[in-house]
Amino acid sequence: MQSRIEGLADLARSLREMPKDVRANALRAGMRAGAVVIQEDAKRRASVDTGRMKKNIYVKRIRELVTEL
């Protein structure tokens, strides 16, 4: 299996040119959108004995792990 991403260098350049707060918000929104996709898939695949597992799959931002760009 192969993957190819085109335009990554352009994206990185555009992000570096953005003001810091705009850049952080854009990246945060993108990361959250990706996390929600994973969350939805995990909930879809979770077994449903009591429903507790599905209920406890959620997206959470952990501020301590956020790094500067």
Secondary structure as a PSIPRED ss2 file (coil, helix, strand):
# PSIPRED VFORMAT (PSIPRED V4.0)

   1 M C   1.000  0.000  0.000
   2 Q C   1.000  0.000  0.000
   3 S C   1.000  0.000  0.000
   4 R C   1.000  0.000  0.000
   5 I C   1.000  0.000  0.000
   6 E C   1.000  0.000  0.000
   7 G C   1.000  0.000  0.000
   8 L H   0.000  1.000  0.000
   9 A H   0.000  1.000  0.000
  10 D H   0.000  1.000  0.000
  11 L H   0.000  1.000  0.000
  12 A H   0.000  1.000  0.000
  13 R H   0.000  1.000  0.000
  14 S H   0.000  1.000  0.000
  15 L H   0.000  1.000  0.000
  16 R H   0.000  1.000  0.000
  17 E H   0.000  1.000  0.000
  18 M C   1.000  0.000  0.000
  19 P C   1.000  0.000  0.000
  20 K H   0.000  1.000  0.000
  21 D H   0.000  1.000  0.000
  22 V H   0.000  1.000  0.000
  23 R H   0.000  1.000  0.000
  24 A H   0.000  1.000  0.000
  25 N H   0.000  1.000  0.000
  26 A H   0.000  1.000  0.000
  27 L H   0.000  1.000  0.000
  28 R H   0.000  1.000  0.000
  29 A H   0.000  1.000  0.000
  30 G H   0.000  1.000  0.000
  31 M H   0.000  1.000  0.000
  32 R H   0.000  1.000  0.000
  33 A H   0.000  1.000  0.000
  34 G H   0.000  1.000  0.000
  35 A H   0.000  1.000  0.000
  36 V H   0.000  1.000  0.000
  37 V H   0.000  1.000  0.000
  38 I H   0.000  1.000  0.000
  39 Q H   0.000  1.000  0.000
  40 E H   0.000  1.000  0.000
  41 D H   0.000  1.000  0.000
  42 A H   0.000  1.000  0.000
  43 K H   0.000  1.000  0.000
  44 R H   0.000  1.000  0.000
  45 R H   0.000  1.000  0.000
  46 A C   1.000  0.000  0.000
  47 S C   1.000  0.000  0.000
  48 V C   1.000  0.000  0.000
  49 D C   1.000  0.000  0.000
  50 T C   1.000  0.000  0.000
  51 G C   1.000  0.000  0.000
  52 R H   0.000  1.000  0.000
  53 M H   0.000  1.000  0.000
  54 K H   0.000  1.000  0.000
  55 K H   0.000  1.000  0.000
  56 N C   1.000  0.000  0.000
  57 I C   1.000  0.000  0.000
  58 Y C   1.000  0.000  0.000
  59 V C   1.000  0.000  0.000
  60 K C   1.000  0.000  0.000
  61 R C   1.000  0.000  0.000
  62 I C   1.000  0.000  0.000
  63 R H   0.000  1.000  0.000
  64 E H   0.000  1.000  0.000
  65 L H   0.000  1.000  0.000
  66 V C   1.000  0.000  0.000
  67 T C   1.000  0.000  0.000
  68 E C   1.000  0.000  0.000
  69 L C   1.000  0.000  0.000
